[in-house]
Amino acid sequence: MVKADIVDFVYEKVGFTRKEAADAVDILFDYIKNILEEGEDIHIVGFGSFNLRNKCERIGRNPKTGEEIVITPRRVLTFKPSRILLDLVNHQL
């Protein structure tokens, strides 16, 4: 699934024009990005949670040369699906 598929779904289900549906999807994605950029977590009931974690500086190794390198501290984004979503996906097996 790509963004265009989501726009088409909104167009068909809500009755917006294609332009309005595309704008609505863009607004939603921009809002989510802005919230994450501010460092806040997002919890969507029945879907899952987007969480930011801080990773400390650490020593890594170049697998090709074996040379040790310093991996700089950074923030990583994780997604944890809700139990409802997990049950839905696993029910398809």
Secondary structure, DSSP 8 states (H G I E B T S, - for coil): --HHHHHHHHHHHH---HHHHHHHHHHHHHHHHHHHHTT--EEETTTEEEEEEEE--EEEE-TTT--EEEE--EEEEEEEE-HHHHHHHHHT-
